[in-house]
Amino acid sequence: MNDDTPDSAQELADVLQDVRRHLLWQEESAGRTLLVDAKVAAELQQQRAAASSVRSMIARTKAPE
């Protein structure tokens, strides 16, 4: 069975979103005692996704040698 199907990817994204919400709630409730700041982690993930997207675009535009 392929774990990279759109359904499993969406399920994983949903779980990650739930974890982010929980971490933000915990941070708001208990203060900044977490080892990872959930807001910064979300920003880093967006930056990685953007960088990956740019790399993919560049790879598609390169002509085979």
Buried (B, 14 or more C-beta within 10 A) or exposed (E): EEEEEEEEEEEEEEEEEEEBEEBBEEBEEEEEEEEEBBEEBBEEEEEEEEEEEEEEEEEEEEEEE
